Amino acid sequence: MFPNLPDRKPTYSYKWEKYKGQDILPLWVADTEFGCAQPILDGLKSRVDHGILGYTLPSQYTPANEAIVSWCERQYGWSIDADWIVWTPGVVPAFNVASKAFGAGRILVQEPNYPPLRAAPGINDSQRIAIQTVIENGRWTLDFEQLEKEASHPDCHLMILCNPMNPVGSVMTQGELDKIAQICNQNGVLLCSDEIHCDLILEEGVSHIPASSHRELKDNSITLMAASKTFNVAGLGASFAIIPNEEIRRKFNKAAMGIVPWVNILGLVATEIAFTQCDEWREQQLNYLRSNRKFIVDGINDIPGLSVLSPEATFLAWVDASKLDAPSPQAWCEQRGVGPSPGSDFGSKDFFRINFGCSQDMLKEALYRLQKK
């Protein structure tokens, strides 16, 4: 019965260590409190029980590569070749490799955005150009006028997109991707799309469109995906880039050489099983998250000074605290025993991001604490 909720406190969890010894609920970093699907645990145990965990070249681990090809076809109607897959130990290393290989000047990044993505241009000796996210018709979207203006700069060669958007939770529509494709292609800007939350669509009638599946982006994009967020296996460090264009793929691989290690065997096994044996578990999780989303959105919007739009995807809510009578929304939350992610880390000091990928009891307690005077 979903969910299984193991106690993470004694496991040195990054999420729980932050407020260790304090009565503060950790609702910040983007992993969930849900125990992994049993087929993944069984598969990992079987591989460990073999007794040898030696070198395994990801491109030669056929079961995982075939699982990705099948998953893309089943989930998105997207036919890909296994040769397009480039394994990386996380999407963060992947978009840093893209920044290194293709940045060289100004890199467009939507904002707000999660901290490692905002940091990538600077780490790679480029300038981050923030493309603002704005509210239109009750949902977050890109400021396309600003995108068109900034993309035309001669020193701009790369855009890093996060879709579904973290932290605001919107999923790019066909029309929005059409605009991005047109702007990027007209200005010689390569699109690198971080789609790690793409299998966590909560809104009825909304579907995810991978960037590189777009006809006009196939030869001008890198799509980053992983099983990690959806199946709660982020600690295994396994993700992959899908790069249809051979020359872009060659340059990406060259930039990664000597720096980016192979994905480990357990990460490959977990990805394979997640994409082949865990559909029912995923559907149960989505239903649970939809219930949590309604609960957190209704509860936050009942608190004076706070408001939130219902996210179309992810297990993250982007809370507007600009009308809160407090100098620091983060301190205000922590004083009440709730620990979200501070909005300043994402580029918006008047917001905070709250993780609702947890038990409903934990959410209820968090809302009770936030509602206290």
HELIX and SHEET records of a PDB file:
HELIX    1   1 LYS A    9  THR A   11  5                                   3    
HELIX    2   2 TYR A   14  GLU A   17  1                                   4    
HELIX    3   3 GLN A   38  ASP A   49  1                                  12    
HELIX    4   4 PRO A   58  GLN A   60  5                                   3    
HELIX    5   5 THR A   62  TYR A   76  1                                  15    
HELIX    6   6 ALA A   82  TRP A   84  5                                   3    
HELIX    7   7 VAL A   91  PHE A  102  1                                  12    
HELIX    8   8 PRO A  115  ILE A  123  1                                   9    
HELIX    9   9 PHE A  144  ALA A  151  1                                   8    
HELIX   10  10 GLN A  174  ASN A  187  1                                  14    
HELIX   11  11 ALA A  211  SER A  213  5                                   3    
HELIX   12  12 SER A  228  PHE A  231  1                                   4    
HELIX   13  13 ALA A  234  LEU A  236  5                                   3    
HELIX   14  14 GLU A  246  ALA A  256  1                                  11    
HELIX   15  15 ILE A  265  GLN A  277  1                                  13    
HELIX   16  16 ASP A  279  ASN A  301  1                                  23    
HELIX   17  17 PRO A  329  GLN A  335  1                                   7    
HELIX   18  18 GLY A  343  PHE A  346  5                                   4    
HELIX   19  19 GLN A  360  GLN A  371  1                                  12    
SHEET    1   A 2 LEU A  25  PRO A  26  0                                        
SHEET    2   A 2 VAL A 338  GLY A 339  1                                        
SHEET    1   B 8 ILE A  85  THR A  88  0                                        
SHEET    2   B 8 SER A 239  ILE A 242 -1                                        
SHEET    3   B 8 SER A 221  MET A 225 -1                                        
SHEET    4   B 8 LEU A 190  ASP A 194  1                                        
SHEET    5   B 8 CYS A 156  CYS A 162  1                                        
SHEET    6   B 8 ARG A 106  GLU A 111  1                                        
SHEET    7   B 8 GLN A 127  GLU A 136  1                                        
SHEET    8   B 8 ARG A 139  LEU A 142 -1                                        
SHEET    1   C 4 SER A 307  VAL A 308  0                                        
SHEET    2   C 4 LEU A 316  ASP A 320 -1                                        
SHEET    3   C 4 PHE A 351  ASN A 355 -1                                        
SHEET    4   C 4 SER A 341  PRO A 342 -1                                        
END                                                                             
